[in-house]
Amino acid sequence: MPPNHAPGFAPDVRTALPAGVTAMAAAARQVLDPGPGGGGPVGRDTGPGGGEAGS
């Protein structure tokens, strides 16, 4: 099989496309995952009682 970017490189779309879509979806989930903290607003009090300090 020719290396990437070689003129003869032509992977089989039926096997390459599903693998690529799976990899891209996993990468997007990893980047967009809020994580264990829930991903709430940074620097704001969102706990019980809410509101900003001093209000």
C-alpha distance matrix in Angstrom:
0.0 3.8 6.6 9.3 11.7 9.9 11.3 8.3 7.2 8.7 8.7 11.2 14.5 16.4 14.7 13.9 17.3 19.5 17.9 18.3 21.8 22.8 21.7 23.6 26.6 26.8 26.8 29.4 31.6 31.5 32.6 35.2 36.6 40.3 40.3 43.2 45.8 45.3 44.4 47.9 49.4 49.4 52.8 54.8 57.0 55.7 57.4 60.6 63.2 60.6 61.6 61.6 63.5 67.1 67.3
3.8 0.0 3.8 6.7 8.5 6.2 8.1 6.0 5.2 8.3 9.5 12.7 15.5 18.1 16.7 15.0 18.1 20.7 19.1 18.7 22.3 23.6 22.2 23.5 26.8 27.2 26.7 29.2 31.7 31.5 32.2 34.9 36.6 40.2 40.3 43.4 45.8 45.3 44.1 47.6 48.7 48.6 51.9 54.1 56.5 55.4 57.2 60.5 63.0 60.3 61.1 60.8 62.8 66.3 66.5
6.6 3.8 0.0 3.8 6.4 5.7 9.0 8.3 6.4 9.6 10.3 13.9 16.0 18.7 16.9 14.6 17.5 20.1 18.0 17.1 20.8 22.0 20.1 21.3 24.8 25.0 24.0 26.6 29.2 28.7 29.2 32.1 33.9 37.4 37.5 40.6 42.8 42.5 41.2 44.6 45.7 45.3 48.6 50.9 53.3 52.4 54.3 57.7 60.1 57.3 58.0 57.7 59.5 63.0 63.3
9.3 6.7 3.8 0.0 3.8 5.5 8.6 8.9 6.1 8.8 9.5 13.2 14.5 17.6 16.0 13.1 15.3 18.2 16.2 14.7 18.2 19.8 17.8 18.5 22.1 22.6 21.4 23.7 26.5 26.2 26.4 29.2 31.2 34.7 35.1 38.3 40.4 39.9 38.4 41.7 42.6 42.4 45.7 47.9 50.4 49.5 51.6 54.9 57.3 54.4 55.0 54.6 56.6 60.0 60.2
11.7 8.5 6.4 3.8 0.0 3.8 6.4 8.3 6.5 9.4 11.3 15.0 15.8 19.3 18.4 15.3 17.0 20.3 18.8 16.7 19.9 22.1 20.1 20.1 23.8 24.7 23.2 25.1 28.3 28.1 27.8 30.5 32.9 36.2 36.9 40.3 42.1 41.4 39.7 42.8 43.5 43.2 46.5 48.8 51.4 50.6 52.9 56.3 58.4 55.4 55.8 55.3 57.3 60.6 60.8
9.9 6.2 5.7 5.5 3.8 0.0 3.8 5.5 5.4 9.0 11.5 15.2 16.7 20.1 19.3 16.8 18.9 22.2 20.8 19.3 22.6 24.6 22.9 23.3 26.9 27.7 26.5 28.5 31.5 31.4 31.4 34.0 36.3 39.7 40.2 43.6 45.5 44.9 43.3 46.5 47.2 46.9 50.2 52.5 55.1 54.3 56.5 59.9 62.1 59.0 59.5 59.1 61.1 64.4 64.6
11.3 8.1 9.0 8.6 6.4 3.8 0.0 3.8 5.7 8.4 11.8 15.0 16.5 20.0 19.9 17.6 19.5 23.0 22.2 20.7 23.7 26.1 24.8 25.0 28.4 29.7 28.6 30.3 33.4 33.6 33.5 35.9 38.4 41.8 42.6 46.0 47.9 47.0 45.4 48.5 49.2 49.1 52.5 54.6 57.3 56.3 58.6 61.9 64.0 61.0 61.4 61.0 63.2 66.5 66.5
8.3 6.0 8.3 8.9 8.3 5.5 3.8 0.0 3.8 6.2 9.5 12.4 14.5 17.7 17.5 15.9 18.1 21.4 20.7 19.8 22.9 25.1 24.1 24.8 28.0 29.2 28.6 30.5 33.3 33.6 34.0 36.3 38.5 42.0 42.7 46.0 48.1 47.2 45.8 49.1 50.0 50.1 53.6 55.6 58.1 56.9 59.0 62.3 64.6 61.6 62.3 62.1 64.3 67.7 67.6
7.2 5.2 6.4 6.1 6.5 5.4 5.7 3.8 0.0 3.8 6.4 9.9 11.8 15.0 14.5 12.4 14.8 18.0 17.1 16.1 19.3 21.4 20.3 21.1 24.3 25.4 24.9 26.8 29.6 29.9 30.3 32.7 34.7 38.3 38.9 42.2 44.4 43.5 42.2 45.5 46.5 46.7 50.1 52.1 54.5 53.3 55.4 58.6 60.9 58.1 58.8 58.7 60.9 64.3 64.2
8.7 8.3 9.6 8.8 9.4 9.0 8.4 6.2 3.8 0.0 3.8 6.6 8.4 11.6 11.7 10.0 12.1 15.4 15.1 14.5 17.3 19.6 19.2 19.9 22.8 24.2 24.1 25.9 28.4 29.2 29.8 31.8 33.8 37.5 38.3 41.5 43.8 42.6 41.4 44.7 45.9 46.3 49.9 51.7 54.0 52.5 54.5 57.6 60.0 57.2 58.0 58.1 60.5 63.9 63.7
8.7 9.5 10.3 9.5 11.3 11.5 11.8 9.5 6.4 3.8 0.0 3.8 6.0 8.8 8.1 6.6 9.3 12.2 11.7 11.7 14.6 16.4 16.3 17.5 20.2 21.4 21.7 23.6 25.8 26.6 27.6 29.6 31.3 35.1 35.6 38.8 41.2 40.1 39.2 42.5 44.0 44.5 48.1 49.7 51.9 50.3 52.1 55.1 57.7 55.0 56.0 56.3 58.6 62.1 61.8
11.2 12.7 13.9 13.2 15.0 15.2 15.0 12.4 9.9 6.6 3.8 0.0 3.8 5.5 5.8 6.0 8.3 10.7 11.1 11.9 14.2 15.9 16.6 18.0 20.1 21.5 22.4 24.1 26.0 27.2 28.5 30.1 31.6 35.4 36.0 39.0 41.6 40.2 39.6 42.9 44.6 45.4 49.1 50.5 52.4 50.6 52.3 55.2 57.7 55.2 56.3 56.9 59.3 62.8 62.4
14.5 15.5 16.0 14.5 15.8 16.7 16.5 14.5 11.8 8.4 6.0 3.8 0.0 3.8 5.5 5.0 5.4 8.3 9.7 9.9 11.5 13.8 14.9 15.7 17.5 19.5 20.4 21.6 23.6 25.2 26.3 27.5 29.3 33.0 33.9 37.0 39.4 37.8 37.1 40.2 41.9 42.9 46.6 47.9 49.8 47.9 49.8 52.5 55.0 52.4 53.5 54.1 56.7 60.1 59.6
16.4 18.1 18.7 17.6 19.3 20.1 20.0 17.7 15.0 11.6 8.8 5.5 3.8 0.0 3.8 5.9 6.1 7.1 9.3 10.7 11.6 13.2 15.1 16.3 17.5 19.3 20.9 22.1 23.5 25.3 26.9 27.8 29.2 32.9 33.7 36.6 39.1 37.5 37.1 40.3 42.3 43.5 47.2 48.2 50.0 47.8 49.4 52.0 54.7 52.2 53.6 54.4 57.0 60.5 59.9
14.7 16.7 16.9 16.0 18.4 19.3 19.9 17.5 14.5 11.7 8.1 5.8 5.5 3.8 0.0 3.8 5.8 6.1 6.7 8.9 10.6 11.4 12.8 14.8 16.2 17.3 18.9 20.7 21.9 23.3 25.1 26.5 27.5 31.3 31.7 34.5 37.3 35.9 35.7 39.0 41.1 42.0 45.7 46.9 48.6 46.6 48.0 50.7 53.5 51.1 52.6 53.3 55.7 59.3 58.8
13.9 15.0 14.6 13.1 15.3 16.8 17.6 15.9 12.4 10.0 6.6 6.0 5.0 5.9 3.8 0.0 3.8 5.8 5.3 6.1 8.7 10.1 10.6 12.2 14.3 15.5 16.5 18.3 20.1 21.2 22.7 24.3 25.7 29.5 30.0 33.0 35.6 34.3 33.7 37.0 38.9 39.6 43.3 44.7 46.6 44.7 46.4 49.3 51.9 49.4 50.6 51.1 53.5 57.1 56.7
17.3 18.1 17.5 15.3 17.0 18.9 19.5 18.1 14.8 12.1 9.3 8.3 5.4 6.1 5.8 3.8 0.0 3.8 5.4 5.1 6.1 8.5 9.8 10.5 12.1 14.2 15.3 16.4 18.2 19.9 21.1 22.2 23.9 27.6 28.6 31.7 34.0 32.4 31.7 34.9 36.7 37.7 41.5 42.6 44.5 42.5 44.4 47.1 49.6 47.1 48.2 48.9 51.4 54.9 54.4
19.5 20.7 20.1 18.2 20.3 22.2 23.0 21.4 18.0 15.4 12.2 10.7 8.3 7.1 6.1 5.8 3.8 0.0 3.8 5.5 5.1 6.1 8.6 10.0 10.5 12.2 14.2 15.3 16.4 18.4 20.1 21.0 22.1 25.8 26.6 29.4 32.0 30.3 30.1 33.3 35.4 36.6 40.4 41.3 43.0 40.8 42.4 45.0 47.7 45.3 46.7 47.6 50.1 53.6 53.0
17.9 19.1 18.0 16.2 18.8 20.8 22.2 20.7 17.1 15.1 11.7 11.1 9.7 9.3 6.7 5.3 5.4 3.8 0.0 3.8 5.6 5.2 6.2 8.7 10.0 10.7 12.4 14.4 15.5 16.7 18.6 20.1 21.0 24.8 25.2 28.0 30.7 29.5 29.2 32.6 34.7 35.5 39.2 40.5 42.1 40.2 41.7 44.5 47.2 44.9 46.3 46.9 49.2 52.8 52.5
18.3 18.7 17.1 14.7 16.7 19.3 20.7 19.8 16.1 14.5 11.7 11.9 9.9 10.7 8.9 6.1 5.1 5.5 3.8 0.0 3.8 5.4 5.1 6.1 8.5 9.9 10.6 12.2 14.2 15.4 16.6 18.2 19.8 23.5 24.3 27.4 29.8 28.5 27.7 31.0 32.8 33.5 37.3 38.6 40.6 38.8 40.6 43.5 46.1 43.5 44.6 45.1 47.5 51.0 50.7
21.8 22.3 20.8 18.2 19.9 22.6 23.7 22.9 19.3 17.3 14.6 14.2 11.5 11.6 10.6 8.7 6.1 5.1 5.6 3.8 0.0 3.8 5.5 5.2 6.0 8.5 9.9 10.5 12.2 14.2 15.4 16.3 17.8 21.6 22.7 25.8 28.0 26.3 25.7 28.9 30.7 31.8 35.6 36.7 38.5 36.5 38.3 41.1 43.6 41.0 42.2 42.9 45.5 48.9 48.4
22.8 23.6 22.0 19.8 22.1 24.6 26.1 25.1 21.4 19.6 16.4 15.9 13.8 13.2 11.4 10.1 8.5 6.1 5.2 5.4 3.8 0.0 3.8 5.6 5.2 6.2 8.6 10.0 10.6 12.3 14.4 15.4 16.2 20.0 20.5 23.4 26.0 24.5 24.3 27.7 29.9 30.9 34.7 35.7 37.3 35.2 36.7 39.4 42.1 39.8 41.3 42.1 44.4 48.0 47.6
21.7 22.2 20.1 17.8 20.1 22.9 24.8 24.1 20.3 19.2 16.3 16.6 14.9 15.1 12.8 10.6 9.8 8.6 6.2 5.1 5.5 3.8 0.0 3.8 5.5 5.2 6.2 8.7 10.0 10.7 12.5 14.3 15.3 19.1 19.5 22.5 25.0 24.0 23.4 26.9 28.9 29.5 33.2 34.6 36.3 34.6 36.2 39.2 41.9 39.4 40.7 41.2 43.4 47.0 46.8
23.6 23.5 21.3 18.5 20.1 23.3 25.0 24.8 21.1 19.9 17.5 18.0 15.7 16.3 14.8 12.2 10.5 10.0 8.7 6.1 5.2 5.6 3.8 0.0 3.8 5.5 5.1 6.2 8.6 9.9 10.6 12.1 14.0 17.7 18.7 22.1 24.1 22.8 21.7 25.0 26.7 27.4 31.2 32.5 34.5 32.8 34.7 37.8 40.2 37.5 38.6 39.0 41.3 44.9 44.6
26.6 26.8 24.8 22.1 23.8 26.9 28.4 28.0 24.3 22.8 20.2 20.1 17.5 17.5 16.2 14.3 12.1 10.5 10.0 8.5 6.0 5.2 5.5 3.8 0.0 3.8 5.4 5.1 6.1 8.6 10.0 10.4 11.8 15.5 16.7 19.9 22.0 20.3 19.7 22.9 24.9 26.1 29.9 30.8 32.5 30.5 32.3 35.1 37.7 35.1 36.4 37.1 39.6 43.1 42.7
26.8 27.2 25.0 22.6 24.7 27.7 29.7 29.2 25.4 24.2 21.4 21.5 19.5 19.3 17.3 15.5 14.2 12.2 10.7 9.9 8.5 6.2 5.2 5.5 3.8 0.0 3.8 5.5 5.1 6.2 8.7 10.0 10.4 14.2 14.5 17.6 20.1 18.9 18.6 22.1 24.4 25.2 28.8 30.0 31.6 29.7 31.1 34.0 36.8 34.4 35.9 36.5 38.7 42.4 42.2
26.8 26.7 24.0 21.4 23.2 26.5 28.6 28.6 24.9 24.1 21.7 22.4 20.4 20.9 18.9 16.5 15.3 14.2 12.4 10.6 9.9 8.6 6.2 5.1 5.4 3.8 0.0 3.8 5.5 5.1 6.3 8.6 10.0 13.6 14.2 17.6 19.6 18.7 17.7 21.2 23.0 23.4 27.0 28.6 30.5 29.0 30.7 33.9 36.4 33.8 35.0 35.3 37.3 41.0 40.9
29.4 29.2 26.6 23.7 25.1 28.5 30.3 30.5 26.8 25.9 23.6 24.1 21.6 22.1 20.7 18.3 16.4 15.3 14.4 12.2 10.5 10.0 8.7 6.2 5.1 5.5 3.8 0.0 3.8 5.4 5.2 6.0 8.3 11.8 13.3 16.9 18.5 16.9 15.7 18.9 20.6 21.4 25.2 26.4 28.4 26.7 28.7 31.8 34.2 31.4 32.5 32.9 35.2 38.7 38.5
31.6 31.7 29.2 26.5 28.3 31.5 33.4 33.3 29.6 28.4 25.8 26.0 23.6 23.5 21.9 20.1 18.2 16.4 15.5 14.2 12.2 10.6 10.0 8.6 6.1 5.1 5.5 3.8 0.0 3.8 5.5 5.2 5.7 9.4 10.6 13.9 15.9 14.3 13.7 17.1 19.4 20.5 24.2 25.1 26.7 24.7 26.4 29.3 31.9 29.5 30.9 31.5 33.8 37.4 37.1
31.5 31.5 28.7 26.2 28.1 31.4 33.6 33.6 29.9 29.2 26.6 27.2 25.2 25.3 23.3 21.2 19.9 18.4 16.7 15.4 14.2 12.3 10.7 9.9 8.6 6.2 5.1 5.4 3.8 0.0 3.8 5.6 5.4 8.9 9.1 12.5 14.6 13.8 13.1 16.8 19.0 19.4 22.9 24.4 26.0 24.4 25.9 29.1 31.8 29.3 30.8 31.1 33.0 36.7 36.8
32.6 32.2 29.2 26.4 27.8 31.4 33.5 34.0 30.3 29.8 27.6 28.5 26.3 26.9 25.1 22.7 21.1 20.1 18.6 16.6 15.4 14.4 12.5 10.6 10.0 8.7 6.3 5.2 5.5 3.8 0.0 3.8 5.7 8.4 9.6 13.4 14.6 13.7 12.0 15.4 16.9 17.1 20.8 22.4 24.4 23.2 25.2 28.5 30.9 28.1 29.1 29.1 31.1 34.7 34.8
35.2 34.9 32.1 29.2 30.5 34.0 35.9 36.3 32.7 31.8 29.6 30.1 27.5 27.8 26.5 24.3 22.2 21.0 20.1 18.2 16.3 15.4 14.3 12.1 10.4 10.0 8.6 6.0 5.2 5.6 3.8 0.0 3.8 6.2 8.7 12.4 13.2 11.4 9.7 12.9 14.7 15.7 19.4 20.5 22.4 20.7 22.8 26.0 28.3 25.5 26.6 26.9 29.3 32.8 32.6
36.6 36.6 33.9 31.2 32.9 36.3 38.4 38.5 34.7 33.8 31.3 31.6 29.3 29.2 27.5 25.7 23.9 22.1 21.0 19.8 17.8 16.2 15.3 14.0 11.8 10.4 10.0 8.3 5.7 5.4 5.7 3.8 0.0 3.8 5.4 9.0 10.3 8.8 8.2 11.8 14.4 15.4 19.0 19.9 21.2 19.3 20.9 24.0 26.6 24.2 25.7 26.3 28.4 32.1 31.9
40.3 40.2 37.4 34.7 36.2 39.7 41.8 42.0 38.3 37.5 35.1 35.4 33.0 32.9 31.3 29.5 27.6 25.8 24.8 23.5 21.6 20.0 19.1 17.7 15.5 14.2 13.6 11.8 9.4 8.9 8.4 6.2 3.8 0.0 3.8 6.9 7.1 5.3 4.5 8.2 10.9 12.0 15.6 16.2 17.4 15.6 17.1 20.3 22.9 20.5 22.0 22.6 24.7 28.4 28.3
40.3 40.3 37.5 35.1 36.9 40.2 42.6 42.7 38.9 38.3 35.6 36.0 33.9 33.7 31.7 30.0 28.6 26.6 25.2 24.3 22.7 20.5 19.5 18.7 16.7 14.5 14.2 13.3 10.6 9.1 9.6 8.7 5.4 3.8 0.0 3.8 5.6 5.8 6.5 10.1 13.0 13.4 16.5 17.5 18.2 16.6 17.4 20.6 23.5 21.5 23.4 23.9 25.5 29.2 29.5
43.2 43.4 40.6 38.3 40.3 43.6 46.0 46.0 42.2 41.5 38.8 39.0 37.0 36.6 34.5 33.0 31.7 29.4 28.0 27.4 25.8 23.4 22.5 22.1 19.9 17.6 17.6 16.9 13.9 12.5 13.4 12.4 9.0 6.9 3.8 0.0 3.8 5.5 7.8 10.5 13.8 14.1 16.6 17.2 17.2 15.5 15.6 18.5 21.7 20.2 22.5 23.2 24.4 28.2 28.6
45.8 45.8 42.8 40.4 42.1 45.5 47.9 48.1 44.4 43.8 41.2 41.6 39.4 39.1 37.3 35.6 34.0 32.0 30.7 29.8 28.0 26.0 25.0 24.1 22.0 20.1 19.6 18.5 15.9 14.6 14.6 13.2 10.3 7.1 5.6 3.8 0.0 3.8 5.6 7.4 10.5 10.7 13.0 13.4 13.4 11.9 12.2 15.5 18.5 16.7 18.9 19.4 20.7 24.4 24.8
45.3 45.3 42.5 39.9 41.4 44.9 47.0 47.2 43.5 42.6 40.1 40.2 37.8 37.5 35.9 34.3 32.4 30.3 29.5 28.5 26.3 24.5 24.0 22.8 20.3 18.9 18.7 16.9 14.3 13.8 13.7 11.4 8.8 5.3 5.8 5.5 3.8 0.0 3.8 5.7 9.4 10.9 13.7 13.5 13.6 11.4 12.3 15.3 18.1 16.1 18.2 19.3 21.2 24.8 24.7
44.4 44.1 41.2 38.4 39.7 43.3 45.4 45.8 42.2 41.4 39.2 39.6 37.1 37.1 35.7 33.7 31.7 30.1 29.2 27.7 25.7 24.3 23.4 21.7 19.7 18.6 17.7 15.7 13.7 13.1 12.0 9.7 8.2 4.5 6.5 7.8 5.6 3.8 0.0 3.8 6.7 8.1 11.5 11.8 13.0 11.3 13.2 16.6 18.9 16.3 17.7 18.1 20.2 23.9 23.8
47.9 47.6 44.6 41.7 42.8 46.5 48.5 49.1 45.5 44.7 42.5 42.9 40.2 40.3 39.0 37.0 34.9 33.3 32.6 31.0 28.9 27.7 26.9 25.0 22.9 22.1 21.2 18.9 17.1 16.8 15.4 12.9 11.8 8.2 10.1 10.5 7.4 5.7 3.8 0.0 3.8 6.3 9.2 8.6 9.7 7.9 10.4 13.7 15.6 12.7 13.9 14.6 16.9 20.5 20.1
49.4 48.7 45.7 42.6 43.5 47.2 49.2 50.0 46.5 45.9 44.0 44.6 41.9 42.3 41.1 38.9 36.7 35.4 34.7 32.8 30.7 29.9 28.9 26.7 24.9 24.4 23.0 20.6 19.4 19.0 16.9 14.7 14.4 10.9 13.0 13.8 10.5 9.4 6.7 3.8 0.0 3.8 6.5 6.1 8.4 7.9 11.2 14.6 15.6 12.2 12.4 12.3 14.8 18.2 18.0
49.4 48.6 45.3 42.4 43.2 46.9 49.1 50.1 46.7 46.3 44.5 45.4 42.9 43.5 42.0 39.6 37.7 36.6 35.5 33.5 31.8 30.9 29.5 27.4 26.1 25.2 23.4 21.4 20.5 19.4 17.1 15.7 15.4 12.0 13.4 14.1 10.7 10.9 8.1 6.3 3.8 0.0 3.8 5.7 8.6 9.5 12.3 16.0 17.0 13.7 13.6 12.5 14.2 17.8 18.3
52.8 51.9 48.6 45.7 46.5 50.2 52.5 53.6 50.1 49.9 48.1 49.1 46.6 47.2 45.7 43.3 41.5 40.4 39.2 37.3 35.6 34.7 33.2 31.2 29.9 28.8 27.0 25.2 24.2 22.9 20.8 19.4 19.0 15.6 16.5 16.6 13.0 13.7 11.5 9.2 6.5 3.8 0.0 3.8 6.9 9.2 11.7 15.2 15.6 12.5 11.8 9.9 11.0 14.5 15.4
54.8 54.1 50.9 47.9 48.8 52.5 54.6 55.6 52.1 51.7 49.7 50.5 47.9 48.2 46.9 44.7 42.6 41.3 40.5 38.6 36.7 35.7 34.6 32.5 30.8 30.0 28.6 26.4 25.1 24.4 22.4 20.5 19.9 16.2 17.5 17.2 13.4 13.5 11.8 8.6 6.1 5.7 3.8 0.0 3.8 6.0 9.0 12.1 12.2 8.8 8.1 6.9 8.8 12.4 12.7
57.0 56.5 53.3 50.4 51.4 55.1 57.3 58.1 54.5 54.0 51.9 52.4 49.8 50.0 48.6 46.6 44.5 43.0 42.1 40.6 38.5 37.3 36.3 34.5 32.5 31.6 30.5 28.4 26.7 26.0 24.4 22.4 21.2 17.4 18.2 17.2 13.4 13.6 13.0 9.7 8.4 8.6 6.9 3.8 0.0 3.8 5.7 8.6 8.7 5.9 6.3 6.1 7.5 11.2 11.4
55.7 55.4 52.4 49.5 50.6 54.3 56.3 56.9 53.3 52.5 50.3 50.6 47.9 47.8 46.6 44.7 42.5 40.8 40.2 38.8 36.5 35.2 34.6 32.8 30.5 29.7 29.0 26.7 24.7 24.4 23.2 20.7 19.3 15.6 16.6 15.5 11.9 11.4 11.3 7.9 7.9 9.5 9.2 6.0 3.8 0.0 3.8 6.8 7.9 5.0 7.0 8.5 10.7 14.0 13.5
57.4 57.2 54.3 51.6 52.9 56.5 58.6 59.0 55.4 54.5 52.1 52.3 49.8 49.4 48.0 46.4 44.4 42.4 41.7 40.6 38.3 36.7 36.2 34.7 32.3 31.1 30.7 28.7 26.4 25.9 25.2 22.8 20.9 17.1 17.4 15.6 12.2 12.3 13.2 10.4 11.2 12.3 11.7 9.0 5.7 3.8 0.0 3.8 6.2 5.4 8.5 10.3 11.5 14.7 14.4
60.6 60.5 57.7 54.9 56.3 59.9 61.9 62.3 58.6 57.6 55.1 55.2 52.5 52.0 50.7 49.3 47.1 45.0 44.5 43.5 41.1 39.4 39.2 37.8 35.1 34.0 33.9 31.8 29.3 29.1 28.5 26.0 24.0 20.3 20.6 18.5 15.5 15.3 16.6 13.7 14.6 16.0 15.2 12.1 8.6 6.8 3.8 0.0 3.8 5.3 9.0 11.5 12.4 14.9 14.2
63.2 63.0 60.1 57.3 58.4 62.1 64.0 64.6 60.9 60.0 57.7 57.7 55.0 54.7 53.5 51.9 49.6 47.7 47.2 46.1 43.6 42.1 41.9 40.2 37.7 36.8 36.4 34.2 31.9 31.8 30.9 28.3 26.6 22.9 23.5 21.7 18.5 18.1 18.9 15.6 15.6 17.0 15.6 12.2 8.7 7.9 6.2 3.8 0.0 3.8 6.6 9.4 10.3 12.1 10.9
60.6 60.3 57.3 54.4 55.4 59.0 61.0 61.6 58.1 57.2 55.0 55.2 52.4 52.2 51.1 49.4 47.1 45.3 44.9 43.5 41.0 39.8 39.4 37.5 35.1 34.4 33.8 31.4 29.5 29.3 28.1 25.5 24.2 20.5 21.5 20.2 16.7 16.1 16.3 12.7 12.2 13.7 12.5 8.8 5.9 5.0 5.4 5.3 3.8 0.0 3.7 6.8 8.8 11.2 9.9
61.6 61.1 58.0 55.0 55.8 59.5 61.4 62.3 58.8 58.0 56.0 56.3 53.5 53.6 52.6 50.6 48.2 46.7 46.3 44.6 42.2 41.3 40.7 38.6 36.4 35.9 35.0 32.5 30.9 30.8 29.1 26.6 25.7 22.0 23.4 22.5 18.9 18.2 17.7 13.9 12.4 13.6 11.8 8.1 6.3 7.0 8.5 9.0 6.6 3.7 0.0 3.7 6.6 8.6 6.9
61.6 60.8 57.7 54.6 55.3 59.1 61.0 62.1 58.7 58.1 56.3 56.9 54.1 54.4 53.3 51.1 48.9 47.6 46.9 45.1 42.9 42.1 41.2 39.0 37.1 36.5 35.3 32.9 31.5 31.1 29.1 26.9 26.3 22.6 23.9 23.2 19.4 19.3 18.1 14.6 12.3 12.5 9.9 6.9 6.1 8.5 10.3 11.5 9.4 6.8 3.7 0.0 3.8 6.3 5.8
63.5 62.8 59.5 56.6 57.3 61.1 63.2 64.3 60.9 60.5 58.6 59.3 56.7 57.0 55.7 53.5 51.4 50.1 49.2 47.5 45.5 44.4 43.4 41.3 39.6 38.7 37.3 35.2 33.8 33.0 31.1 29.3 28.4 24.7 25.5 24.4 20.7 21.2 20.2 16.9 14.8 14.2 11.0 8.8 7.5 10.7 11.5 12.4 10.3 8.8 6.6 3.8 0.0 3.8 5.6
67.1 66.3 63.0 60.0 60.6 64.4 66.5 67.7 64.3 63.9 62.1 62.8 60.1 60.5 59.3 57.1 54.9 53.6 52.8 51.0 48.9 48.0 47.0 44.9 43.1 42.4 41.0 38.7 37.4 36.7 34.7 32.8 32.1 28.4 29.2 28.2 24.4 24.8 23.9 20.5 18.2 17.8 14.5 12.4 11.2 14.0 14.7 14.9 12.1 11.2 8.6 6.3 3.8 0.0 3.8
67.3 66.5 63.3 60.2 60.8 64.6 66.5 67.6 64.2 63.7 61.8 62.4 59.6 59.9 58.8 56.7 54.4 53.0 52.5 50.7 48.4 47.6 46.8 44.6 42.7 42.2 40.9 38.5 37.1 36.8 34.8 32.6 31.9 28.3 29.5 28.6 24.8 24.7 23.8 20.1 18.0 18.3 15.4 12.7 11.4 13.5 14.4 14.2 10.9 9.9 6.9 5.8 5.6 3.8 0.0
